[in-house]
Amino acid sequence: MSIDEAVARYRDVIGNLATGNLRRIVIQSEKLAQIIASSKGTVRFHHKTRSGKTVIYKCIKKALLSSVASLSSEFSSETDVQQFLHLNYIYQSHFQALSGQINKYCGMKKYYELKFAAIDYLETEVQTTGLTLSRFWVASLDEFIKKERWPDNGSNFQIFYKLMAEYSSWKWDSDDKRQLQFMYEFRMKLKECLVKFYENFDLQKSSDPLKELIIPWEKIVYVANCIDAFTGEQVRIDGAELIWTSKNLVFSSISSAVLRLNDLQNMFSAFQPYGEEALVQDFAHIRSLKWDSNDKVESLIRALIFNDMFPYFNKEQVDTKADGIFLLRLLRKNFKEHINDVKDFHIQVIKYLNSQFKNNYSTLMTSSKTQDRRKSHNMPSSILDDGNKIGMHVSPIDEYSHFVDNDEPLWRDKVYPKIYTNEQTPTPDASAIFDSHRIYAIISLLRYYLPEKRKFFRIYYLPSIFKRILYYGAKFAQLYFMEGCLERLVIESLQILEPSLVHAINNLIKSSIESLKNVTVTSDDKTSSGVIILSYKEFKSLSEVNKDFNEPFWPNQSIANSWPDFANKQLKRGQNLQDAFAFHLFEIELPIIIDTTRNTHLKLVSNMCTTSILYLYNEVDSLSLTSIQEKLAVLPTSKRNEILLYNLNRLTKLKLLLLKENEKGQKFYAFNFNYKRDGQKTSLIRLI
């Protein structure tokens, strides 16, 4: 076979790379290449005289470029990295089929030229079509960040980028600057794709904006980390910059979403480069996790429902959501540090809790189908016969509450509540989750957002629940252990999570229930009442709370006599009772009819002083301050007088008493028989 015949045959054989059997092509072409390369003379090829090895190179190059052209016809604006790599794989299979001949007859320089021929073709030959390597890269990134699922395309991006790095290293072997510029363009596309995504993002159509804003950034960082750690960190910062510029929009756009630890984790990762302080301050401001004198606890509870319903963290959360937990701890710390008036905050919190518990107990009272076991014990009939007189019912619940100086075994409630996980999907309907998740927010508030929380429980919460026990008396135990009792759920949850906070409260509840069940005191007129006896040593703080009001105001002598008689009986049992008059409660039936069909009278539950003042109006309709002082044995310069004036002021504000002047300009207090209960839905008024 002549050299010319061998060249013609060789060109025909390798021309079938795209369609023929590669193994057969390799075998046939190798024999022909040996003949061509062994030629001692020159070979006529394309009207030029060339060496045998040059002819082999030209034939292989033409065949491979024909393969590139054939594959390029399959490229389109939709082609992405995965498709490109597939087509490049086909090209590389053609190249590898002839790589032995290329390496043997063409040298290493030609070897790499042909290896990267497909990439070089796309980079230089077809740029006019716009189907560049960069375009494939961008198409893949766009598709990757928009997909709901997160397919593992990291290897594809990594292979593509590595291929580009190898190509640039070969292409600009002696031009490091050009190499860096080429690869820099691919890295910049990562940020450009994020910019484009955020520019086109429509918050109004988003069902989960936080997730839909942060997940694309996470995906781009994931791709960057597939390149190398440095690029990953740089892109993470670039992405954080983009989100940071619209952080107000991001935070406010999720105002109706309950944040999960995963969301907080994402935000901390996103914004950490700009400093923890800046993130915490902006987040707290936009998400209302702050407090000033004009704020309401109800608003704070709402903010906690949407940001921090995490009264505790389980082990899995601690292990996998450390950054989210850390952000929460920073937010909690920031909140407490920015409370200027701790006392006022404590007062606002206890007012809120009192309101919530009051409403809850009222609901339980209404829903309860059991009969009210309390029976009103009326005063002597001579007092109640006259419709214009004030009937006083000394309720059998709690009119006397004293402290006993002994130590009895402490009781611990061992009925633990079930605390549900709150790693639920954010709920679009904010109102639907508000009530059902309120308890989580309350517990978080009490555990994490109260500065000096132990002081709060000792000075504010303990007296507060004691007053509720006093108010409901024997009925308290039934209400407290009902399934829907909010206060019990809060206390039992805290008993599990932070038992030291509610240790005294649990003991108070137990002791009070036992005492109300077993102890009563009866006056000379046969009126009995419930009594709570507590350990003075254990509950000394209770006696300190209202010590300025701890002065007796007895409505009548019969009730006044019952106290020393009862105290003497207890003394014989080894219990030295200490006075706690500030906690005494009386239920008073007023001569004000609110339901004529049922002849229902208005009732008032109040303290000793208020009861004693109103009891005076059984005899007259109006009294001067001097007369009231004389009848109640109050000296104008005494501590008792301060208590008297305080309670008179409360009665006039309530408009049960009217402060008037006679013809001589003398002021007096008149009972208001025409009292109107505007906005009041029940027949009972609390003035405790």
C-alpha positions in Angstrom: 0.0 0.0 0.0 1.4 3.3 -1.0 1.7 6.3 1.4 -0.9 8.2 -0.4 -3.3 5.3 -0.2 -2.5 4.9 3.5 -3.3 8.6 4.2 -6.5 8.4 2.3 -7.5 5.3 4.1 -6.5 6.7 7.5 -8.5 9.8 6.9 -11.6 7.7 6.0 -11.3 5.5 9.1 -11.0 8.2 11.8 -13.6 10.3 10.0 -16.2 7.8 11.4 -15.4 8.6 15.0 -18.9 10.0 15.7 -20.7 7.0 14.2 -18.3 4.0 14.0 -17.1 1.3 16.3 -14.4 3.0 18.3 -12.5 -0.2 19.1 -12.3 -1.2 15.4 -11.4 2.4 14.4 -8.5 2.4 16.9 -7.2 -0.9 15.6 -7.5 0.0 11.9 -6.1 3.5 12.3 -3.2 2.4 14.4 -1.9 0.2 11.6 -2.3 3.0 9.1 -0.7 5.5 11.4 2.4 3.3 11.7 2.8 3.2 7.9 2.4 7.0 7.5 4.8 7.8 10.4 7.4 5.3 9.1 7.6 7.0 5.8 11.1 8.3 5.2 10.0 10.9 2.8 7.4 13.7 2.8 3.7 13.1 2.2 1.5 15.1 -0.1 -1.4 16.3 2.0 -4.0 19.0 1.0 -1.7 20.2 -1.8 1.2 20.6 0.6 4.2 18.5 1.3 4.3 17.4 5.0 5.9 14.9 7.3 4.1 11.7 8.2 3.5 12.8 11.8 2.1 16.1 10.7 -0.3 14.4 8.4 -1.5 12.2 11.3 -2.0 15.2 13.5 -4.0 17.1 10.8 -6.2 14.1 10.1 -6.9 13.6 13.8 -7.6 17.2 14.4 -10.0 17.4 11.5 -11.9 14.3 12.7 -12.1 15.6 16.3 -13.3 19.1 15.2 -15.9 17.5 13.0 -17.0 15.6 16.2 -17.1 19.0 18.1 -19.2 20.6 15.3 -21.6 17.6 15.3 -22.0 17.8 19.1 -22.3 21.6 19.1 -25.4 21.4 17.0 -27.2 19.9 20.0 -26.4 23.0 22.1 -29.1 25.5 22.8 -30.0 28.4 25.2 -31.3 25.7 27.5 -28.1 23.7 27.7 -26.7 23.5 31.2 -23.6 22.2 32.8 -24.9 18.7 33.0 -25.7 18.5 29.3 -22.4 20.1 28.4 -20.5 17.6 30.5 -22.4 14.8 28.8 -21.5 16.1 25.4 -17.9 16.7 26.4 -17.8 13.1 27.7 -18.7 11.9 24.2 -16.0 14.1 22.7 -13.5 12.9 25.3 -14.3 9.3 24.4 -13.4 10.1 20.8 -10.2 11.8 21.9 -9.3 9.0 24.2 -9.8 6.5 21.4 -7.0 8.3 19.5 -5.0 9.5 22.5 -2.3 6.8 22.1 -1.6 7.9 18.5 -1.7 11.6 19.5 0.8 11.0 22.3 3.0 8.8 20.1 3.1 10.8 16.9 2.0 14.4 17.8 3.7 15.3 21.1 2.3 16.6 24.4 1.7 20.1 23.2 -0.6 18.8 20.4 -2.0 16.3 22.9 -3.5 19.0 25.2 -4.5 21.1 22.2 -6.7 18.3 21.0 -7.8 17.4 24.5 -9.3 20.9 25.1 -10.4 21.4 21.4 -14.1 21.1 22.3 -13.8 23.7 25.1 -11.6 25.9 23.0 -14.1 25.7 20.1 -16.9 26.9 22.4 -14.8 29.6 23.9 -13.5 31.1 20.6 -15.4 29.8 17.6 -19.1 30.1 18.5 -19.3 33.2 20.7 -21.4 34.9 18.2 -24.3 32.5 19.0 -24.1 33.3 22.7 -23.7 29.6 23.5 -20.6 30.1 25.6 -19.2 28.2 28.5 -20.2 31.0 30.7 -23.8 30.7 29.4 -23.9 27.0 30.3 -22.7 27.8 33.8 -25.3 30.5 34.3 -28.1 28.3 33.0 -27.2 25.6 35.5 -27.0 28.0 38.4 -30.4 29.6 37.5 -32.0 26.2 37.3 -30.3 24.9 40.5 -31.4 27.8 42.8 -35.0 27.8 41.5 -35.7 24.1 42.0 -37.8 23.3 45.1 -35.8 20.1 45.7 -32.1 20.2 46.3 -30.6 17.6 43.9 -27.0 16.7 44.4 -25.5 18.6 41.5 -22.4 19.6 43.4 -20.3 17.0 41.5 -21.3 18.4 38.1 -20.4 22.0 39.1 -17.2 20.8 40.6 -16.2 18.8 37.5 -17.1 21.6 35.2 -15.2 24.2 37.2 -12.2 21.9 37.5 -12.3 21.4 33.7 -12.4 25.1 33.2 -9.4 25.5 35.5 -7.4 22.9 33.5 -8.4 24.5 30.3 -7.3 28.0 31.3 -4.1 26.6 32.7 -3.3 25.1 29.3 -4.7 28.0 27.2 -2.8 30.8 28.9 0.1 28.9 30.2 2.4 31.9 30.3 -0.3 34.5 31.2 -1.3 34.1 34.8 -3.4 37.3 34.7 -5.5 36.0 31.8 -6.0 32.7 33.6 -7.2 34.4 36.7 -9.5 36.7 34.7 -11.1 33.7 33.0 -11.8 31.8 36.2 -12.9 35.0 37.9 -15.8 35.3 35.5 -17.2 32.0 36.6 -17.0 33.0 40.2 -18.6 36.3 39.5 -21.5 34.5 37.9 -22.4 33.0 41.2 -23.1 36.4 42.7 -24.7 37.7 39.5 -27.2 34.8 39.5 -28.2 35.7 43.1 -28.5 39.4 42.2 -30.8 38.5 39.3 -32.8 36.2 41.5 -33.4 38.8 44.2 -34.2 41.5 41.7 -37.0 39.3 40.3 -38.2 38.0 43.6 -41.9 38.7 44.3 -42.6 38.8 48.0 -46.3 39.1 47.4 -46.4 35.7 45.8 -44.2 34.0 48.3 -45.7 31.6 50.7 -42.5 31.1 52.7 -40.3 34.2 52.0 -37.6 33.5 54.5 -37.0 30.0 53.0 -37.3 31.2 49.5 -34.8 34.0 50.0 -32.2 32.2 51.9 -32.2 28.7 50.3 -31.0 30.0 46.9 -28.1 31.7 48.7 -27.3 28.5 50.5 -27.3 26.6 47.2 -24.9 29.1 45.6 -22.6 28.8 48.6 -22.8 25.0 48.2 -21.7 25.3 44.6 -18.9 27.7 45.6 -17.7 25.3 48.2 -17.5 22.6 45.5 -15.0 24.8 43.8 -12.9 25.4 46.9 -13.2 26.6 50.5 -11.9 30.1 49.7 -14.5 30.6 47.0 -17.2 29.2 49.2 -16.4 31.7 52.0 -16.2 34.6 49.5 -19.5 33.8 47.9 -21.1 33.3 51.3 -20.1 36.8 52.2 -21.3 38.1 48.8 -24.7 36.5 49.3 -25.0 37.8 52.8 -24.3 41.3 51.5 -27.2 40.9 49.1 -29.6 39.8 51.8 -28.3 42.3 54.3 -29.1 45.2 51.9 -32.8 44.1 52.1 -32.8 42.7 55.6 -35.6 45.0 56.7 -37.7 43.6 53.9 -36.7 40.1 54.7 -37.5 40.3 58.4 -40.8 42.2 58.0 -41.9 40.0 55.1 -42.0 37.0 57.5 -44.1 38.8 60.2 -46.8 36.2 59.9 -44.5 33.2 60.0 -43.6 31.3 63.0 -39.8 31.0 62.8 -38.3 27.6 63.3 -34.8 27.0 64.6 -33.8 26.2 61.1 -34.9 29.6 60.0 -32.9 31.3 62.8 -30.0 29.1 61.9 -30.2 30.3 58.3 -30.4 34.0 59.3 -27.5 33.7 61.7 -25.3 32.1 59.0 -26.4 34.7 56.5 -25.8 37.8 58.5 -23.0 36.8 60.8 -20.3 38.5 58.7 -21.8 41.9 59.6 -21.5 41.3 63.3 -23.7 39.7 65.9 -24.6 43.1 67.4 -26.0 44.5 64.2 -28.0 41.4 63.5 -29.5 41.2 66.9 -30.4 44.9 67.1 -32.0 45.0 63.6 -33.8 41.7 64.1 -35.1 42.8 67.5 -36.3 46.1 66.2 -38.1 44.7 63.1 -39.5 41.6 64.8 -40.6 43.6 67.9 -38.4 41.7 70.4 -37.8 44.8 72.4 -39.4 46.7 75.2 -40.0 50.3 76.2 -42.4 52.1 78.5 -45.1 52.3 75.8 -45.1 48.7 74.8 -47.7 46.1 75.8 -47.0 42.6 77.1 -49.6 41.3 74.7 -47.5 42.6 71.8 -44.4 41.0 73.3 -46.2 37.6 73.6 -47.2 37.9 70.0 -43.6 38.6 69.0 -42.4 35.6 71.1 -45.0 33.3 69.4 -43.5 34.2 66.0 -39.8 34.3 67.1 -39.1 32.3 70.3 -41.5 29.5 71.2 -38.7 27.5 72.5 -39.1 27.0 76.3 -36.5 24.3 76.0 -34.2 22.6 73.4 -34.0 18.9 72.9 -30.7 17.1 72.3 -31.1 16.9 68.5 -31.7 20.7 68.3 -28.6 21.4 70.4 -26.5 19.1 68.2 -27.8 20.3 64.8 -29.1 23.9 65.3 -26.3 25.4 67.5 -26.2 28.7 65.5 -30.0 29.1 65.7 -29.9 28.5 69.5 -27.0 31.0 69.8 -28.9 33.7 68.0 -31.9 33.1 70.3 -29.7 33.5 73.3 -28.3 36.7 72.0 -31.8 38.1 71.4 -32.9 37.1 74.9 -29.8 38.7 76.4 -30.3 41.9 74.3 -33.9 42.1 75.4 -33.1 42.0 79.1 -30.2 44.4 78.8 -32.4 47.1 77.2 -35.1 47.1 79.9 -34.5 50.4 81.7 -37.1 50.0 84.4 -37.2 46.4 85.6 -39.8 47.0 88.3 -42.2 48.5 85.8 -41.6 45.6 83.4 -42.3 43.1 86.2 -45.6 45.0 87.0 -46.7 44.9 83.4 -45.9 41.2 83.1 -47.8 40.3 86.2 -50.8 42.4 85.1 -50.8 40.5 81.8 -50.6 37.2 83.5 -53.3 38.1 85.9 -55.6 39.1 83.0 -54.9 35.8 81.2 -55.4 33.7 84.2 -58.6 35.5 85.2 -60.1 35.1 81.8 -59.1 31.4 81.7 -60.5 30.7 85.2 -63.7 32.5 84.2 -64.0 30.2 81.1 -63.4 27.2 83.2 -66.1 28.3 85.7 -68.5 28.7 82.8 -67.7 25.4 81.2 -67.7 23.4 84.3 -70.8 21.2 84.7 -70.2 20.5 88.3 -72.3 22.2 91.0 -70.7 25.0 92.9 -70.1 23.5 96.3 -69.8 26.8 98.0 -72.8 28.0 100.0 -73.3 31.6 101.0 -73.7 32.1 104.7 -75.9 35.2 105.1 -75.6 37.7 107.9 -78.5 37.9 110.4 -81.9 38.3 108.7 -82.5 41.7 110.3 -79.7 43.1 108.1 -81.0 41.6 104.9 -84.7 42.2 105.2 -84.4 45.9 104.1 -83.8 46.1 100.3 -81.8 49.3 100.9 -79.4 47.6 103.2 -76.1 46.1 102.3 -76.1 42.3 102.7 -72.7 40.9 103.5 -71.9 37.3 102.7 -68.7 36.2 104.5 -67.6 33.7 101.8 -66.6 30.3 103.1 -63.5 30.5 101.0 -60.7 32.6 102.4 -61.6 35.6 104.6 -58.8 34.7 107.0 -55.4 33.9 105.8 -52.7 33.6 108.4 -49.2 32.2 108.6 -48.3 29.5 111.0 -44.8 29.3 112.5 -44.0 25.7 111.9 -42.4 23.4 109.3 -44.5 20.7 107.8 -43.4 18.3 105.1 -43.2 20.0 101.7 -45.4 18.7 98.9 -44.3 18.4 95.3 -46.6 18.1 92.4 -45.5 15.2 90.3 -48.0 15.4 87.6 -45.8 16.6 84.7 -47.3 18.2 81.6 -46.6 17.1 78.0 -44.7 19.8 76.2 -45.1 19.5 72.5 -42.4 20.3 70.0 -42.8 23.5 68.1 -40.7 22.7 65.1 -43.8 22.9 62.9 -44.0 24.4 59.5 -44.8 28.1 59.6 -48.5 28.7 59.5 -49.9 31.3 57.2 -52.9 31.9 59.4 -51.4 33.8 62.3 -54.6 34.1 64.3 -55.1 30.3 64.3 -51.8 29.7 66.0 -51.9 32.6 68.4 -54.0 31.2 71.1 -52.9 27.6 70.7 -49.2 28.5 71.1 -49.6 31.3 73.7 -48.3 29.0 76.5 -45.0 28.4 74.7 -44.5 32.2 74.5 -45.5 32.7 78.2 -43.0 30.1 79.3 -40.3 31.6 77.2 -41.1 35.0 78.6 -40.9 33.8 82.2 -37.7 31.8 81.6 -35.7 34.0 79.3 -37.0 37.5 79.0 -37.5 38.4 82.6 -34.5 40.2 84.2 -34.3 39.3 87.9 -36.8 36.5 87.3 -36.4 34.9 90.8 -37.3 38.3 92.3 -40.3 38.5 90.0 -41.6 35.1 91.2 -41.1 36.0 94.8 -42.4 39.5 94.9 -45.1 39.5 92.2 -46.1 36.0 91.1 -46.4 34.4 94.6 -48.8 37.0 96.0 -50.7 37.0 92.7 -51.5 33.4 92.7 -52.2 33.5 96.4 -54.9 36.1 95.8 -56.4 33.9 93.2 -56.5 31.0 95.6 -58.1 33.3 98.1 -60.7 34.5 95.6 -61.7 31.0 94.4 -61.3 29.4 97.8 -62.4 25.7 97.9 -63.3 26.0 94.2 -59.7 26.7 93.3 -58.6 23.0 93.5 -61.3 21.9 91.1 -60.5 24.7 88.6 -56.7 24.4 88.9 -56.8 20.7 88.0 -59.2 21.0 85.1 -57.6 20.0 81.8 -57.6 23.5 80.3 -56.2 25.4 83.2 -53.6 27.8 81.8 -51.9 28.6 85.1 -51.4 25.0 85.9 -49.9 24.3 82.5 -47.5 27.2 82.9 -46.5 26.1 86.5 -46.1 22.4 85.6 -44.0 23.3 82.5 -41.7 25.4 84.6 -41.6 22.7 87.2 -40.0 20.4 84.6 -37.8 23.1 82.9 -36.7 25.2 85.9 -38.1 23.8 89.1 -36.5 26.3 91.4 -38.6 29.1 90.0 -41.9 27.5 91.1 -40.9 25.4 94.1 -42.5 27.9 96.6 -45.5 28.3 94.4 -46.2 24.5 94.2 -45.9 24.3 98.0 -48.2 27.3 98.4 -50.8 25.6 96.2 -50.6 22.3 98.0 -50.7 23.9 101.5 -53.6 26.2 100.6 -55.7 23.5 99.1 -55.2 21.3 102.1 -55.9 24.1 104.5 -59.1 25.2 102.8 -60.3 21.6 102.8 -59.7 21.0 106.5 -59.8 24.4 108.4 -62.8 26.8 108.9 -63.6 29.5 111.4 -67.1 30.4 112.6 -68.2 33.7 114.1 -70.7 34.3 116.8 -73.5 34.8 114.3 -72.8 31.3 112.9 -71.1 32.7 109.7 -68.3 30.4 108.7 -65.4 31.0 106.4 -62.5 29.2 104.9 -59.0 29.6 106.3 -55.5 29.2 104.7 -52.7 28.5 107.2 -49.2 28.6 105.8 -45.7 28.1 107.2 -44.4 31.6 108.2 -40.8 30.4 107.7 -41.5 29.2 104.2 -43.8 32.0 103.0 -42.3 34.9 104.9 -42.0 36.9 101.7 -45.8 36.8 101.3 -46.3 38.6 104.6 -43.8 41.2 103.5 -45.6 42.1 100.3 -48.6 43.8 101.7 -47.2 44.7 105.1 -48.2 48.4 104.7 -51.8 47.3 104.5 -51.7 44.7 107.3 -54.2 46.5 109.6 -57.5 45.0 110.7 -60.8 46.6 109.7 -63.6 44.4 111.1 -67.0 44.8 109.5 -68.7 43.9 112.9 -67.8 42.8 116.3 -69.0 39.2 115.8 -66.4 38.7 113.1 -63.8 40.6 115.0 -64.2 38.2 118.0 -63.9 35.1 115.8 -60.3 35.8 115.0 -58.8 35.7 118.6 -60.9 32.7 119.4 -59.6 30.8 116.4 -56.0 32.0 117.1 -56.2 30.7 120.6 -57.4 27.3 119.4 -54.6 27.0 117.0 -52.1 28.1 119.7 -53.2 25.1 121.8 -52.2 22.9 118.8 -48.8 24.4 118.8 -49.4 26.9 115.9 -48.6 30.5 116.6 -50.6 32.5 114.0 -49.3 35.7 112.6 -51.6 38.4 111.3 -52.2 38.6 107.5 -55.1 41.0 107.4 -54.1 42.5 104.0 -55.1 39.2 102.3 -58.6 38.9 103.9 -61.4 38.9 101.3 -65.1 39.4 101.7 -68.0 38.9 99.3 -70.6 41.6 99.7 -74.1 41.7 98.3 -75.1 45.2 97.5 -78.6 46.7 97.4 -78.3 47.2 93.7 -80.5 45.0 91.5 -79.0 44.2 88.1 -81.6 41.6 87.0 -85.2 42.4 88.0 -86.6 39.1 86.6 -84.3 37.1 88.9 -84.0 39.7 91.6 -80.2 39.4 91.2 -78.1 41.8 93.3 -74.7 43.2 92.4 -71.9 41.5 94.4 -68.5 42.8 95.3 -65.4 40.8 96.4 -62.9 43.0 98.2 -60.6 43.5 101.2 -61.4 44.1 104.9 -61.3 47.9 104.7 -63.5 48.2 101.7 -66.0 45.8 103.2 -66.0 47.6 106.5 -66.6 51.0 104.8 -69.6 49.7 102.8 -71.0 47.9 105.9 -71.4 51.3 107.6 -74.0 52.2 104.9 -76.4 49.7 106.4 -77.4 52.5 108.8 -77.2 55.6 106.7 -77.0 56.7 103.0 -74.1 59.1 103.4 -71.2 59.7 105.7 -68.5 62.3 106.1 -64.9 61.3 106.3 -64.8 62.2 110.0 -67.8 60.0 110.7 -66.2 57.1 108.8 -63.0 57.5 110.8 -64.8 57.6 114.1 -67.0 54.5 113.3 -63.9 52.5 112.2 -61.7 53.8 115.0 -59.2 55.4 112.7 -57.0 58.2 113.9 -56.3 60.9 111.2 -52.6 60.6 111.6 -52.3 56.8 111.7 -51.3 54.2 109.2 -54.8 52.9 109.2 -56.0 56.3 107.9 -53.8 55.9 104.8 -55.4 52.6 104.1 -58.8 54.0 104.7 -58.3 56.9 102.3 -56.8 54.5 99.7 -59.9 52.4 99.7 -62.3 55.3 99.8 -60.6 56.6 96.7 -61.1 53.2 95.0 -64.8 53.1 95.8 -65.3 56.6 94.4 -63.4 55.7 91.3 -65.7 52.7 90.9 -68.6 55.1 91.6 -70.1 52.9 94.3 -69.6 55.9 96.5 -70.1 59.5 95.4 -68.1 62.4 96.9 -70.5 65.3 97.3 -70.9 68.7 99.2 -73.8 69.9 101.3 -75.1 73.4 101.6 -72.4 74.4 104.1 -69.6 73.2 101.7 -68.9 70.1 103.8 -67.9 67.0 101.8 -69.4 63.6 102.4 -69.5 60.2 100.8 -72.9 59.0 99.6 -73.8 55.4 98.5 -74.7 55.3 94.8 -78.0 53.3 94.7 -78.2 54.2 90.9 -74.9 52.6 90.1 -74.6 51.6 86.4 -72.4 48.7 85.5 -71.3 49.9 82.1 -69.7 47.2 80.0 -69.9 44.7 82.9 -71.1 41.2 81.9 -71.3 39.5 85.3 -73.0 40.3 88.6 -69.7 40.2 90.4 -67.1 43.0 90.8 -63.6 42.3 92.0 -61.9 45.1 94.0 -59.0 43.2 95.5 
